[in-house]
Amino acid sequence: MDTSKLFNIMTGLTLTFGGLSALFYRHFFGGFAFFIFFVALVSEVFLLVGNLYEE
């Protein structure tokens, strides 16, 4: 899989679940969405750092 396509997917996941966790922050689903947001954000940072060292 192309790195830029994977980065776009992870950016979409980060923005989607970040928005969902902001909307549902008082409910149980908000915590679940924040967890997925955090995992997607961390993996996106690892993709960026790995891409910098690859070039």
C-alpha positions, 0 to 999 in steps of 0.5 A: 500500500502506498504511504500517502494513501495510508496517511490519508486514511489515518488522517481521515480516521483521526479527524472523524473519531476526534469529531465524534469524541468531541460530540459524544464526550458525555457518553460512553461512546465518546471515550471509545471514540477518543481511544480510537482517535488517540491510536490513529493520531499516534500511528499517524505520527509514526507514519510521518517520522518513518517517512522522514527517515525513509527519504 
